[in-house]
Amino acid sequence: MKLRILQWNILYKEKIENVLKLIKKINPDIICLQELTLNGKWNNYKNTARWLAKRLNYDYYFMPYHKFKEGTISGNGILSRYPIKKGVSIRIGRLYGKEKYESYRYIETTLNIDSYLLKIGTVHLSFFPYLITTNEKKKEFSQLFKKIKKKKRRFIFTGDLNARPNSYIIRMLRKKFKHCGPDFKLPTWTTKPFDFKGFKENRLRWRIDYVFATKDIKVVSSNVIKTRYSDHLPICIDFTTK
């Protein structure tokens, strides 16, 4: 069976109507999103995961992890054309700074695709200036890796990993899983000016979004999708299952 999965950090400030417009154009079966929001002023305080799922008529699983000072809550979500049999969430790290934040979380769902069970996991790892892998980042990744490294079949992992292709994090993932593409040379961030913790960027030249899978998942095609929405470009993978 041929399926399509979309990985995208949608940017918490992006209008959710724009996100829906692009999703409908791509028409994925499975959608992994980071920076969905609750109580966000940029989207009239909508539950954006529920709002999208309702308009797509998809099942969804959403877990918040990050509370901004003004009250906006951000989190990860998985939406599926097929029934979500189960959803789980694990805490994998903590944001540091002057504001009080919740822990980062990894979420995973089990999809029932015509009696075929497929696990989908997604995460948004923490950001450090110049995308360096600090000891804190290694600890965060270690908690995640313990959760996923034993998976052998029927598993796809996506996320905004805030890590370069040659980083420790990506090297470790490639030891256990197949990189689904596209080529690491294709950047996914940033399409909008960025300024945080002394790191400024206004060019699209960083690859920090990825899709990995177990070896039984056969990749048919992989693309970075051009769009003016969000500060990340989405990744779209067509694949078949055995």
Residue, then its C-alpha position, 0 to 999 in steps of 0.5 A: m500500500k502506498l502512503r504519504i507522510l508530511q513532516w512540518n514545523i508550522l510555526y506557532k505564529e502562522k495562521i492555521e488556515n494557511v497550514l490547512k491550505l497547504i495540507k489539502k494541496i499535498n493531501p498526505d495520509i499522515i501528518c506530523l506537526q510541531e508548534l501546534t497551539l492552544n490559547g494562541k492569540w495569532n490563531n484566535y485562541k483555537n485548539t489548532a490540532r483539533w481545528l485541523a483534524k475536524r476540517l480534514n476529517y482525520d483522527y489526531y493525537f496532540m500533546p502540549y509541552h511549551k507554555f509561553k509567558e503570554g499564555t500560548i501553549s505549543g505542542n506536537g501533533i499527529l493527524s491521520r486519515y486512518p484510525i489512531k489505535k493508541g497514543v503515548s507521550i514521554r517527557i524527554g528534556r527541559l527548556y532552559g531560560k528566564e521563563k518557566y517552561e514545560s518539558y519537551r515531549y516525544i509523542e507516538t501513535t499506533l495507526n490501524i491501516d486496514s488491519y496493518l499496525l504502523k507506529i508514527g513518532t514525532v518530536h521537537l528537540s530543543f534549540f541551542p545557538y548555531l545548532i550545537t550539540t550541548n551536553e544538555k541536548k545529548k541528555e535530551f536525545s538520549q532519553l528519546f533514543k532509549k524509547i525508539k532504538k529497539k524498533k525493528r519494523r513498521f515505524i516512522f520517526t519525524g521531527d524538527l530536531n534542531a540538529r545538523p546532518n553531520s551532528y551526533i544526533i543524526r549520526m546515531l539515528r542513521k545507525k539504527f534507521k533508514h534516512c527517508g530523504p530528501d538529500f541532506k543538502l536540501p535546507t528546510w530552515t529558515t524562510k523568515p528572519f530569526d533572532f534568538k539567544g544571540f543567534k541571527e539568521n535570515r537565509l534558507r541554509w540549514r537542514i534541521d527537519y528529518v524523516f527516518a524509518t525502519k528498513d521495511i518501509k520502502v521510500v518511493s519519493s521524498n521532497v522538500i515542499k516550497t511554501r511561504y507559510s511558516d519558517h520551516l519547509p515541510i518534508c513529504i515522503d511517499f512510501t510503501t509498507k510490507 
